Amino acid sequence: MSTSASAPVTPAAILSAPKVLLHDHLDGGLRPATVIDLAEAAGYRDLPTTDADDLGAWFRESADSGSLVRYLETFAHTCGVMQDEDALVRVAAECAEDLAADGVVYAEVRYAPELFTERGMSLDAIVEAVQAGFRAGERRAAEAGRTIRIGTLLCAMRQNARSLEIAELAVRHRDAGVVGFDIAGPEAGFPPTRNLDAFEYLRQQNAHFTIHAGEAFGLPSIWEALQHCGAERLGHGVRIVDDIKVAGDGTVHLGRLASYVRDRRIPLEMCPTSNLQTGAAASIAEHPIGLLTRLRFRVTVNTDNRLMSGCTVSSELAALVEAFGYGWEDLRWFTINAMKSAFIGFEERLAIIEDVIKPGYARLISP
C-alpha cells in the first residue's frame, strides 16, 4: 500500500499536511494551564497540582494507569471547571486554535451537554456557548493564517437515559453548526438499543449520528449500533477485528458482520493511542488498525482525548508511520476517508477534498 514519498514523512512534515478529525472529545482536550486558570476562577479545589507541566503529566499518567477509577477522575477535573459560559467559550475557542495549529482543516468535536449543568446552565445555553467558542477559535486561527472548520457532535451519556432530549437538542441547533449526535459512556450493560427512541427520532429528522461501539465491548455492540440503531459511523469500532480470522498462511476470512462493515464503507473512527490506554492493543504495531487498513476498511485516524492521551492527529499519524511504514499516499487516504465520512454536506466535503486536502498532499508527494 505504501509508496516512496518525495518528501520525507517526518513529524514536522506531517504537521504541515492537511488533516481531518472525526472523533475528539471537548472535555478531553483542554490545555493544562487552562484547567488551572478555570479552576481558580470557579473556586474548584480538587486538582492534584497547580503546575501546568505536572498537571499535564498527571492526566497522561492517570489515563495510562490501567485504573478505570483514575481514568474517570481525569474527566471529573475537566468537566468540573467547564460549568459556566465563559469557561465553555474559552475551552471551545482554544480547541479550535489547537487543532488548527496541528494542521487540522476540518474537525468534528463532541461533548455531552448534560455534564455541564452543575451550575444551572440550560442545555441550549451550553450549546450556544460552545458554538460561540468554536466560531471565535476559527476566527483567531484564520488571523494566524490557518483555516479550520469545526462541526459539533452532541453526546448523550448512555447510562443516563436522556438520549431523546439530547437528540432533540442536536436537531434544534443543527443550523448553527451542530452536525450530529452520539452516545458515549460505558458500553457494557448499556447497549445502544436502550436509546432506540433517540435514533428513530434522528432518522425521522434526516439527522446524522455516530455511536461509540466496539471499543470496550465486542461484536454485539457493533451489530446493535448498525442493525438496530442505524449508525452511520462507528466510534472506535476496533473490536470488528474479532470477526476477522487470519490463517497461518496469511489468508484472511471476514465474518458476515466484518464483511458488511467493509462492503458498506462504514467509517471506523479509530483512536490508536486511546485504545492502548484502554487495553484494546498492547502497542501501535499490534493495533488492529494495521490489518483493517490493509483490508481497506474505511479507517480514519483520531485523537479521542488529546489531554489524557498526550496526542495530536499529527502524532497519531506519525506513530502509524513508524509502526507500519506508511507513506504520504497512505496518510492522504486516511484523511480523505475522514472527509468523505464527515457529517456536513456533500458539496462542502468535496470542496475540502479537492481544494485543500489533495493540493496539500500533492505538495508533499511531488514538491
C-alpha distance (Angstrom), angle and dihedral (degrees) to the residues before:
residue distance angle dihedral
M1 . . .
S2 3.79 . .
T3 3.77 122.8 .
S4 3.77 132.3 -167.8
A5 3.78 110.2 -87.7
S6 3.78 125.6 -140.2
A7 3.79 92.5 -138.9
P8 3.82 117.4 46.1
V9 3.81 111.8 -102.5
T10 3.79 95.0 -123.5
P11 3.81 127.3 155.6
A12 3.82 89.5 -107.5
A13 3.79 91.8 51.7
I14 3.80 91.9 46.1
L15 3.80 88.3 53.5
S16 3.81 88.8 59.1
A17 3.81 94.4 50.3
P18 3.82 120.1 96.6
K19 3.80 111.3 -105.3
V20 3.81 138.0 -171.9
L21 3.81 125.4 -148.3
L22 3.81 124.6 -163.8
H23 3.82 104.2 166.4
D24 3.80 116.2 49.8
H25 3.81 127.1 130.9
L26 3.80 116.4 -139.8
D27 3.81 92.9 -147.8
G28 3.81 89.9 49.7
G29 3.79 96.5 56.0
L30 3.80 108.8 56.1
R31 3.79 122.1 135.3
P32 3.83 109.1 -110.5
A33 3.81 90.9 -128.1
T34 3.79 89.8 53.7
V35 3.82 91.5 51.8
I36 3.81 88.0 54.8
D37 3.82 93.9 46.9
L38 3.79 93.5 47.7
A39 3.80 92.2 46.0
E40 3.80 90.4 54.4
A41 3.81 92.2 47.1
A42 3.80 92.6 48.7
G43 3.80 96.8 41.7
Y44 3.81 90.3 -116.5
R45 3.81 106.4 162.8
D46 3.80 104.4 177.6
L47 3.82 102.6 86.9
P48 3.82 113.4 124.1
T49 3.83 90.9 -134.7
T50 3.80 139.4 -0.7
D51 3.81 95.5 -144.6
A52 3.82 108.4 104.0
D53 3.81 96.7 -144.3
D54 3.78 92.5 45.6
L55 3.80 91.5 46.5
G56 3.80 92.4 51.6
A57 3.79 89.4 50.8
W58 3.82 90.7 47.5
F59 3.81 91.5 54.6
R60 3.80 92.4 50.4
E61 3.81 94.4 44.0
S62 3.80 91.9 47.9
A63 3.79 90.9 50.7
D64 3.81 89.3 48.7
S65 3.80 95.1 46.3
G66 3.79 97.1 92.0
S67 3.79 88.3 -128.0
L68 3.79 113.5 121.1
V69 3.80 89.5 -160.3
R70 3.80 92.3 57.9
Y71 3.80 91.6 42.8
L72 3.80 92.2 53.8
E73 3.79 90.5 44.8
T74 3.79 88.7 64.3
F75 3.81 89.8 63.1
A76 3.79 91.5 46.1
H77 3.80 86.5 64.3
T78 3.81 97.9 46.1
C79 3.81 94.0 43.6
G80 3.79 89.2 43.3
V81 3.81 91.5 64.1
M82 3.85 95.6 41.4
Q83 3.80 98.7 73.1
D84 3.82 103.9 111.0
E85 3.77 138.2 53.6
D86 3.81 97.2 -105.1
A87 3.80 92.0 51.5
L88 3.80 93.5 48.9
V89 3.80 92.8 48.0
R90 3.80 91.7 49.4
V91 3.81 95.6 46.3
A92 3.81 92.6 48.1
A93 3.80 93.6 46.3
E94 3.80 92.6 49.6
C95 3.80 90.0 47.0
A96 3.80 90.6 57.4
E97 3.81 91.5 46.2
D98 3.81 93.4 48.0
L99 3.79 93.5 48.7
A100 3.80 91.5 47.6
A101 3.80 89.9 50.5
D102 3.81 87.0 55.2
G103 3.80 90.9 56.2
V104 3.81 95.7 -103.7
V105 3.82 109.6 152.4
Y106 3.80 97.7 -179.6
A107 3.79 128.2 21.8
E108 3.76 137.4 172.5
V109 3.79 108.6 -152.2
R110 3.79 120.3 -168.9
Y111 3.77 135.9 -159.6
A112 3.81 139.6 159.6
P113 3.82 110.1 -113.5
E114 3.82 91.0 -161.0
L115 3.82 89.2 68.5
F116 3.82 92.5 63.9
T117 3.82 101.5 54.5
E118 3.82 98.8 90.7
R119 3.80 93.4 107.9
G120 3.77 95.5 44.5
M121 3.81 103.8 -91.7
S122 3.79 113.1 151.6
L123 3.78 119.6 -122.9
D124 3.81 91.3 -113.0
A125 3.81 92.1 50.1
I126 3.81 89.7 50.9
V127 3.81 92.0 52.9
E128 3.80 91.6 46.3
A129 3.82 91.6 51.3
V130 3.80 93.5 49.4
Q131 3.80 91.8 46.9
A132 3.80 90.4 50.2
G133 3.79 89.0 51.4
F134 3.79 93.6 50.3
R135 3.80 91.4 49.9
A136 3.82 90.7 49.3
G137 3.80 90.8 49.0
E138 3.80 91.6 49.3
R139 3.81 89.7 52.4
R140 3.80 93.2 48.7
A141 3.80 90.8 47.5
A142 3.80 90.1 51.4
E143 3.78 90.2 51.0
A144 3.81 87.2 54.5
G145 3.81 90.1 52.6
R146 3.81 98.8 -100.5
T147 3.79 124.6 114.0
I148 3.79 118.6 -151.3
R149 3.77 134.0 162.2
I150 3.79 120.5 -155.1
G151 3.79 123.6 -158.0
T152 3.80 118.6 -171.2
L153 3.79 129.5 -134.2
L154 3.80 118.2 -163.5
C155 3.80 115.1 -145.0
A156 3.77 127.8 -153.4
M157 3.80 115.7 -154.3
R158 3.78 103.7 -118.9
Q159 3.82 93.5 -144.3
N160 3.83 94.4 54.7
A161 3.85 102.2 62.0
R162 3.83 94.4 -134.4
S163 3.79 96.1 115.1
L164 3.80 98.0 117.6
E165 3.81 91.0 49.0
I166 3.82 91.2 52.1
A167 3.82 91.8 44.1
E168 3.79 89.1 54.8
L169 3.81 88.8 48.3
A170 3.82 90.6 53.3
V171 3.80 91.9 51.0
R172 3.82 91.3 47.6
H173 3.80 90.7 56.3
R174 3.81 100.8 35.8
D175 3.80 93.0 107.8
A176 3.81 89.1 54.7
G177 3.80 97.1 57.6
V178 3.82 104.6 -75.4
V179 3.80 99.7 129.7
G180 3.80 101.8 176.7
F181 3.79 154.7 -16.5
D182 3.80 136.5 -106.3
I183 3.78 140.5 177.3
A184 3.79 118.2 -133.1
G185 3.78 137.6 173.5
P186 3.81 131.6 72.3
E187 3.80 114.3 -5.8
A188 3.82 97.9 -165.6
G189 3.79 109.3 84.3
F190 3.80 93.5 5.1
P191 3.81 106.5 75.7
P192 3.80 118.8 -173.3
T193 3.80 90.4 -112.6
R194 3.82 88.5 74.1
N195 3.81 84.9 74.7
L196 3.81 100.4 48.5
D197 3.81 93.4 126.1
A198 3.80 89.9 60.0
F199 3.79 94.0 49.1
E200 3.80 92.3 46.1
Y201 3.81 89.3 52.1
L202 3.81 92.3 48.7
R203 3.80 92.2 51.1
Q204 3.80 90.5 49.8
Q205 3.80 88.3 52.3
N206 3.83 93.7 48.4
A207 3.80 87.6 -119.2
H208 3.80 127.3 152.7
F209 3.78 126.9 -119.1
T210 3.77 142.3 173.9
I211 3.81 125.9 -166.0
H212 3.80 130.6 -145.3
A213 3.80 99.9 -121.8
G214 3.78 138.9 147.6
E215 3.81 95.4 25.2
A216 3.80 107.1 102.5
F217 3.80 94.3 0.0
G218 3.78 128.1 53.4
L219 3.78 141.8 -124.0
P220 3.84 97.3 -44.1
S221 3.81 88.5 62.5
I222 3.81 91.3 53.2
W223 3.82 93.1 44.0
E224 3.81 92.6 51.3
A225 3.81 92.5 46.0
L226 3.79 91.6 53.8
Q227 3.77 107.0 30.5
H228 3.81 101.9 33.5
C229 3.80 101.9 27.8
G230 3.81 103.0 29.7
A231 3.81 99.0 -129.1
E232 3.80 114.2 -172.1
R233 3.81 93.0 -156.8
L234 3.79 136.1 17.6
G235 3.79 119.1 -125.2
H236 3.81 100.8 -134.7
G237 3.82 97.4 -24.8
V238 3.80 88.6 -177.4
R239 3.81 93.3 140.7
I240 3.81 90.9 67.6
V241 3.81 81.8 91.6
D242 3.83 86.8 75.0
D243 3.82 86.8 73.2
I244 3.82 93.0 54.1
K245 3.80 122.8 83.5
V246 3.80 121.8 -162.2
A247 3.81 113.4 -162.7
G248 3.79 124.6 -145.6
D249 3.79 90.9 -100.9
G250 3.81 91.3 53.8
T251 3.79 95.7 -102.1
V252 3.81 110.7 147.0
H253 3.80 124.8 -147.0
L254 3.80 120.8 -169.5
G255 3.79 119.9 -153.9
R256 3.78 120.5 -135.5
L257 3.81 95.8 -91.7
A258 3.81 94.2 46.7
S259 3.80 89.6 47.3
Y260 3.80 90.4 50.6
V261 3.81 92.1 50.5
R262 3.80 92.2 49.3
D263 3.80 96.3 40.8
R264 3.79 93.1 49.5
R265 3.84 91.6 45.9
I266 3.79 91.1 -126.2
P267 3.82 106.0 -178.9
L268 3.79 118.6 -118.0
E269 3.81 111.9 -148.8
M270 3.80 95.3 -150.9
C271 3.81 122.0 -170.6
P272 3.83 107.5 -174.2
T273 3.81 102.5 -175.9
S274 3.79 92.8 43.0
N275 3.80 89.9 50.6
L276 3.81 89.7 54.4
Q277 3.80 89.1 54.3
T278 3.80 92.5 51.2
G279 3.81 93.6 45.6
A280 3.81 101.5 -107.4
A281 3.82 90.2 127.7
A282 3.79 137.2 7.6
S283 3.81 95.7 -135.0
I284 3.79 141.1 -2.2
A285 3.81 89.3 -103.1
E286 3.82 89.7 56.7
H287 3.80 95.2 43.0
P288 3.83 114.1 119.4
I289 3.81 89.0 -124.1
G290 3.82 87.9 85.9
L291 3.81 93.9 57.8
L292 3.80 93.8 39.0
T293 3.79 90.8 51.4
R294 3.81 91.5 48.9
L295 3.81 89.5 50.7
R296 3.80 90.0 49.9
F297 3.77 99.9 -119.3
R298 3.80 110.5 162.6
V299 3.78 94.1 -92.0
T300 3.80 121.7 -178.7
V301 3.82 125.5 -174.9
N302 3.79 119.4 -131.8
T303 3.80 144.4 167.3
D304 3.83 104.6 -135.2
N305 3.83 95.5 -170.8
R306 3.79 114.1 9.0
L307 3.81 95.2 -171.5
M308 3.80 97.4 47.1
S309 3.81 94.2 41.4
G310 3.80 95.5 39.3
C311 3.79 88.8 -133.4
T312 3.78 145.7 124.7
V313 3.79 131.0 -163.6
S314 3.81 87.4 -101.2
S315 3.80 93.2 52.3
E316 3.82 91.5 47.6
L317 3.81 90.5 52.3
A318 3.81 91.1 45.2
A319 3.81 89.9 52.9
L320 3.81 90.2 52.3
V321 3.80 91.0 48.7
E322 3.81 89.8 52.6
A323 3.81 94.0 45.9
F324 3.80 100.4 41.1
G325 3.80 105.9 19.8
Y326 3.79 94.3 -118.3
G327 3.80 119.7 178.0
W328 3.79 133.9 -154.3
E329 3.81 93.4 -79.9
D330 3.80 89.1 57.6
L331 3.80 93.4 49.1
R332 3.81 89.7 47.6
W333 3.82 88.4 51.2
F334 3.83 92.0 53.4
T335 3.81 89.9 47.5
I336 3.79 96.1 48.7
N337 3.82 89.9 45.0
A338 3.79 88.4 57.5
M339 3.79 95.1 45.5
K340 3.81 91.7 49.0
S341 3.81 87.8 52.3
A342 3.82 97.8 49.2
F343 3.79 120.3 119.0
I344 3.81 96.7 -123.0
G345 3.79 126.2 96.9
F346 3.80 123.2 -64.9
E347 3.80 95.1 -115.9
E348 3.81 91.6 50.2
R349 3.80 91.9 49.3
L350 3.78 91.6 47.7
A351 3.80 92.3 49.3
I352 3.81 92.3 53.8
I353 3.82 91.2 47.1
E354 3.80 95.4 47.7
D355 3.81 100.6 34.3
V356 3.81 102.4 34.5
I357 3.80 115.5 14.3
K358 3.80 102.0 41.2
P359 3.84 95.1 44.0
G360 3.81 90.0 45.6
Y361 3.78 92.9 55.1
A362 3.80 92.9 39.7
R363 3.81 87.9 62.5
L364 3.80 89.7 54.8
I365 3.80 96.9 42.0
S366 3.81 95.1 45.2
P367 3.80 106.9 18.5
